[in-house]
Amino acid sequence: MLTLLLVAQLHAQSPASVPATAPAATTSAPAAPAATPAPAPAPVPTAAPAKAEEKKDAGAHEGGLDMTPQGLWKSMGTGARAVFFVMIGMLVWSMYVGIDRLLLYTRARGQSRTLAGAVGGKLKENDLDAALAVCNDEQFKLSYLGAVLKAGLSEYKERYDVHSVEAAKRELERVKIEEEANLRKGLSVLATTGSTTPFVGLVGTIFGIINSFAMMNAAGGADLTAISGGIAEALVSTAVGIAVAIVGIWIYNYFNGVIDDIVKDMTTSSAQLVNFMEKDVVRRSESSAAK
């Protein structure tokens, strides 16, 4: 009887022990995945390629175009270089004309002012021969006023009457027109430079755009670094054309103002000479009547 009780008790305990060990085994199994989360993805590798790509783009941008004069010259095509030389030639030509006219106007105005005082003194003394001699003096060869007064006095000395005064008026007007034309020589170069150089620069701009399309085609896409050379070429041509035109227009307008002042001086001096001649005719007539 005691033996049967022991066997029954062993049967009752054996099933309870089995599930007690089984869950322990099952609970230890999921502990293995908890130890494996070591290879978690780190965010550092993703930031590194972006930074490297940004650095690569910056290097490509810096090396795409050299903005120095030498670099811009190397990026220009043959057509744009030819246009550039044409515009530089126009600038040099304009500067040469400007310097030549400036020296001429300065010397002519200085001589004319000196001559005006000398001739005025002789006319006050009614010494026409001495006044004409002053006009013929070699030191006043560039004087526009000397040429005008010389023509009027020479014509008046023919007869000293009303008819000679009228002839002198016509001669004064003719010489004044000739002197104004001589003073305006070369100004057409400045006018041409100021009016056409921007369009010459646009021709260089067109060559630059054509060069940009050629670079784009060679690069196989519309990459800005690939066409930057052509764009710079176009902009440089436009800028040089506008700059040369500004210089030409400034010089042209300045000289036009100088010539206007000179023409005014010649007109005033001619009118004063005509007044003198008319008064001299009256004086001579009165002297002849008194005799």
KOLLUM-689225 format. One record per residue: residue in three letters; z, x, y of N, C-alpha, C in turn. Coordinates in pm, whole numbers, plus 50000, padded with zeros to 5 digits. Layout:
N
ALAZXYZXYZXY
...
//
This chain:
291
MET500005008449879500005000050000500005008550123
LEU500785018950121500815028250236499495035350251
THR498875038150142497565044850147496545035950210
LEU496555023350180495575014050239495795012950389
LEU496995012950432497265012150577496745024450649
LEU496875036150590496385048450654494865048350664
VAL494235043550556492755042850559492285033150664
ALA492965022050677492565012050778492775017350917
GLN493805024950936494055030451069493015040851104
LEU492595048851006491545058851031490235051951067
HIS489915041151002488685033651035488745027751174
ALA489905024251216490025018051349489925028651458
GLN490365040651431490305051051534488955058151540
SER488245059551434486975066951433485925060751524
PRO485685048051536484685042751629485075045151772
ALA486355045251805486765047351944486555061551987
SER486665070551890486455084551925485015087951946
VAL484155081151874482705084151889482225080552027
PRO482475068152075481975065452209482655073652314
ALA483845078552290484515086652392483825099652412
THR483295105352302482555117752313481145115452359
ALA480565104252321479155101552360478985100252508
PRO479845092552575479635091952719479835105152784
ALA480715113552730480895126752790479635134652785
ALA478935133052674477645140052662476645134452759
THR476635121352773475655115152862475965117953008
THR477225119153040477545121853181477295136353217
SER477335145153117477045159153146475555161453163
ALA474725153153110473265154853120472765153353263
PRO473165143253342472655142553479473195153353568
ALA474195160853526474705171653610473725182953623
ALA472815184353526471805194953531470845193253649
PRO470295181153677469435179853794470165182653922
ALA471455180653931472195183154055472225198054085
ALA472075206353987472075220754011470705225954052
THR469645218454029468265222854056467785220854199
PRO468455213854297467875211954430467785224554510
ALA467885236354455467775248954532466425250754598
PRO465265248154530463965250654596463575239754694
ALA464435236254788464095226054889463105231954989
PRO462075224455036461065229755131461705232755266
ALA461455244855313462005248955444460975246355552
PRO461385242355673460425239355780459795251555844
VAL460315263455813459835275555880458375278555847
PRO457915277255723456515280755695455515272255771
THR455845259455802454885250955872454735255056019
ALA455825259956082455785264056223455045277256239
ALA455155285856140454525298956151453015298156160
PRO452315290056075450845289256088450425283456222
ALA451175273456274450785267556404450875278056514
LYS451955286156507452115296456609451015306956597
ALA450695310256474449625320156454448295314756502
GLU448065301556476446795295556520446715295256672
GLU447865292156738447885291956884447605305856940
LYS448185315956879447955329656923446495333556903
LYS445915328856794444515331656767443625325356871
ASP443925312656909443135305957012443265312857146
ALA444515317257178444705324157305443935337257308
GLY443925344557198443165357057193441685354657205
ALA441205343657143439785340457154439425336857295
HIS440325329757365440045325957504440025338157596
GLU440995347357571441035359257654439825368157629
GLY439375368957509438245377657479436915370857494
GLY436895357857529435625350857538434815354557661
LEU435475357557775434755360257898435535370257981
ASP434835380758023435415390858112435085386858255
MET436115383658336435915378658471435755389758574
THR435735402258532435485413158626434005413158665
PRO433655419458779432235419958817431355426158709
GLN431875436658642431075442658535430875432958419
GLY431945425658385431825416058276430885404558309
LEU430965399458432430055388758473428605393558474
TRP428415406058518427045411358520426485412558379
LYS427315416858284426855418058146426525404358086
SER427245393958128427015380658072425785373858131
MET425255379158242424095372858308422815376558234
GLY421905366858228420615369158167419645375858263
THR418425378458215417415385258297416995376858416
GLY416795363758395416385354958504417425354258614
ALA418695352858574419775352058673419925365158749
ARG419725376258682419805389158751418675390658852
ALA417495386058817416375386658911416665378159035
VAL417195366159014417555357459127418645364059211
PHE419595370459147420675377159219420115388259309
PHE419185395959259418585406659340417795400859457
VAL417125389459435416405383059545417355378859655
MET418485372859618419455368559719420095380359791
ILE420375391059720420915402959784419885408959880
GLY418605408759840417545413559930417465405260057
MET417595392160043417595383460162418785386260251
LEU419935389060191421125392160269420935405260346
VAL420415415560279420195428460345419185427060458
TRP418125419360433417095417260536417715410060657
SER418525400060631419165392760741420115401660819
MET420885409960749421795418960818421045429160902
TYR419925433960851419105443660928418585437161056
VAL418035425061042417535417961160418675415161257
GLY419815411161205420955408161292421425420361370
ILE421535431761304421965443961374420925448261477
ASP419645447661440418575451561532418555442561656
ARG418655429461635418645420161750419895421761836
LEU421035424261771422265425761848422195437861940
LEU421685449061889421545461061972420545458662086
LEU419435451862054418435449262157418975440262265
TYR419645429362228420175420062327421245426662414
THR422075434762352423135441362429422545450762534
ARG421575458862494420965468262588420125461062693
ALA419405450562652418555443362748419395436162853
ARG420495430162811421355423162908422035432963003
GLY422455444362948423075454263035422095459663139
GLN420885462863097419875467763192419475457063293
SER419395444663249418985433863339420035431463447
ARG421295432163410422345430163510422335441363614
THR422115453663568422045464863662420825463463753
LEU419695459463693418465457963772418585446663873
ALA419265435763835419385424463927420095428564055
GLY421145436664043421845441264162420975450464246
ALA420215459364180419365468764255418225461664325
VAL417555452364257416435445064319416945435864429
GLY418085429664407418635420864510418915428164640
GLY419405440564628419655448364749418375451764823
LYS417315455064750416035458364814415395446064878
LEU415535434464815414935422364872415675418064999
LYS416955420565004417685417365127417185425765243
GLU416695437565213416125446265315414645443465339
ASN414115433265272412695429565281411785441265241
ASP412275449365150411495460865103410925457464965
LEU409755451164964409155446764838408675458664755
ASP408185468964821407715480664746408865487464671
ALA410005488464738411155494664672411665485864557
ALA411635472564576412055463464470411125464564350
LEU409825465664377408855467064268409015480564198
ALA409365490764272409585503964212410795503664118
VAL411815496264156412995494964069412595488163939
CYS411765477863948411325470663826410495479663736
ASN409775489263794408935498363715409705510563664
ASP410965511763700411755523263658411895523363505
GLU411775535363446411805536863301413165533263242
GLN414215534663320415545531663267415755516663245
PHE414845508363298414935493963280413805488563191
LYS413315496963100412165492963018412505481762920
LEU413765480462883414165469662792414625457262866
SER414625457662998415135446363076414125434963078
TYR414515423563028413655411663036413505407063180
LEU414555408963259414505404963399413545413863478
GLY413475426563441412555435463508411105431263486
ALA410785427063363409405422763336409045410263414
VAL409985400863425409705388263497409545390963647
LEU410475398263707410405400863851409205409563886
LYS408885418963800407715427463824406445419263831
ALA406295409663739405095401263740405015392763866
GLY406145386963908406135378664028405875386564155
LEU406505398064171406315406164291404895411864299
SER404375415864184403005421264184401995410764227
GLU402185398564181401265387864219401425383964365
TYR402635384164413402875380264553402315390564651
LYS402325403164613401875413664703400355413564725
GLU399655405164653398205404764670397815399764809
ARG398535389064859398095383264988399245379365080
TYR400425377765034401585373665113401365360165182
ASP400825350565108400625337265165401055326665064
VAL400815314065100401235302965014400535303564879
HIS399275307264879398515307864753399085318764661
SER399485329764719400075340264637401425335864579
VAL402145327664654403405322364602403145313464480
GLU402155304964487401815296264373401345304464254
ALA400575314764282400125323564173401315330864111
ALA402265334964196403445341764145404285332464058
LYS404385319764094405125310064011404525309163871
ARG403195308263866402545307463735402765320163654
GLU402715331563723402905344363653404355345563603
LEU405285341263684406685341663641406915333063516
GLU406315321263514406465312463398405825318463273
ARG404665324563291403975330563176404785342063117
VAL405255350963203406015362563153407345358063092
LYS407945347863149409195342763093408985337662951
ILE407885330762929407595325962793407375337562697
GLU406665347862744406425359662660407725366862626
GLU408595368362724409865375162699410735367262603
GLU410735354162616411515345962523410975347362381
ALA409655347862368409065349562235409435363162176
ASN409445373562261409835386862211411305387062169
LEU412125379962242413545379662207413795372162076
ARG412945362762044413125354761923412475361061800
LYS411885372561814411285379161698412345382361594
GLY412045379261470412985381961361413935370561331
LEU414105361261425415035350261399414525340861289
SER413205340961267412675332561158413185337361023
VAL413465350461012414045355660887415425349560864
LEU416225348860970417555343060958417485328260925
ALA416535321260989416385306960961415945304560817
THR415015312860769414555311560631415675314460532
THR416465324760561417585328060473418595316760467
GLY418945311460584419945300860587419515287960521
SER418205285260524417735272460471417295272960325
THR416905284660276416355285360140417255292360038
THR418195300560083419015307859986419815298859894
PRO420385287459941421065278659845420155273859733
PHE418885271459764417955266959660417595278359566
VAL417525290559619417315302159532418505303659438
GLY419725301259490420905301559404420865290959296
LEU420295279259328420175268659227419235272759114
VAL418235280859147417365286059040418185294558944
GLY419065303158999419965310758913420905301858834
THR421325290758894422175281258823421445275358702
ILE420175272258722419375266858611419275277058498
PHE419035289658534418985300158431420325301158358
GLY421435299658431422745300158367422965288658269
ILE422495276758306422635265258216421785267358091
ILE420565272558111419715275457994420395285757904
ASN421005295757963421715305857886422905299757811
SER423575289957873424695283257806424235275857682
PHE423105268757693422585261657575422175271457466
ALA421615282857506421245292857406422475298357335
MET423555300857411424805305457350425405294857258
MET425325282057301425835271257218425065270357086
ASN423765271957095422935271456975423255282956882
ALA423475294856940423795306456857425165305156791
ALA426115298956863427465297156808427535285756708
GLY426535277056706426525265956613427435254556650
GLY427815253656774428685242856819428985244156967
ALA429645233857019429955233457163431305239757191
ASP431465252257149432715259357176432695264557319
LEU433765262157393433815266057535433715281157551
THR434345288557460434275303057471432875308257447
ALA432075300857372430705305257343429785303357462
ILE430015293057543429115290157656429725294357790
SER430905300657787431565304157914430745314257992
GLY430045323257925429225333057995428125326458075
GLY427435316758016426375309758088426905301558204
ILE428065295258184428665287458293429035296558410
ALA429655308058380430005317458485428765322558557
GLU427715325058483426455329458542425915319158640
ALA425975306458603425485295758691426325294658817
LEU427635295358801428525293958917428415305859012
VAL428265317758956428115329659041426835328759122
SER425755324459061424475323159133424605313059247
THR425245301959220425425291859326426295297159438
ALA427385303959404428305309159506427625319659593
VAL426865328659533426185339159611425145332959703
GLY424405322959653423405316359737424015309659859
ILE425125302759839425795295959951426355306260049
ALA426955317059998427535327160086426475333860173
VAL425335337360114424255343660190423705333960294
ALA423595321260259423095311260355424055309760472
ILE425355309960447426335308760555426195320460653
VAL426045332460599425885344260687424635342960772
GLY423515338960710422275337560785422355326960894
ILE422985315660864423075304860963423995308861078
TRP425095315461047426015319961154425295329561250
ILE424605339461197423905349161283422815342261362
TYR422075333161298420985326161366421515317861483
ASN422565310461460423135302061567423695310461681
TYR424325321561647424865330261752423745335761840
PHE422675340661779421575346261857420835335461936
ASN420775323461886420185312561963420965310162091
GLY422285310762082423095309262202422875320562301
VAL422725332862250422475344362337421135342762408
ILE420115338662335418785337062394418785325762497
ASP419505315262471419605304462571420195309562702
ASP421215318162692421795323962813420805333062885
ILE420035340662809419045349562869417945341662938
VAL417485330962873416455322562934416975316263063
LYS418235312363062418835306863184418865317263295
ASP419185329763260419175340463361417775342563417
MET416765342563331415395344563378414945333063467
THR415305320763430414925309163511415585309663648
THR416865313263651417585314063779417015325063867
SER416735336663808416195347763886414795344563937
SER413995337663856412645333863900412715324264017
ALA413625314564009413765305064120414215312064247
GLN415125321664235415585329064352414455337464412
LEU413625343264326412495351164376411475342264447
VAL411225330264393410295320964458410835316964594
ASN412115314264602412715311064733412535322564831
PHE412725334664785412545346264873411095347064921
MET410165345064829408765346364867408355335564967
GLU408825323464948408505312665043409095315765181
LYS410315320565183410915324265312410185336165373
ASP409725345265289409015356965342407675352965400
VAL407035343065340405765338165396406005332165534
VAL407045324165547407365318265677407685329065778
ARG408445339065737408805349965828407585357565875
ARG406695360365782405495367665819404605359165910
SER404555346165883403755337365968404305336966112
GLU405625336166119406255335866251406075349166324
SER406125360166250405925373166312404495374466364
SER403545369266283402145369966326401925360966448
ALA402565349466453402395340366567403035346266691
ALA404165353166672404845359066788404015370266850
LYS403245377066768402405387666821401175381966893
//
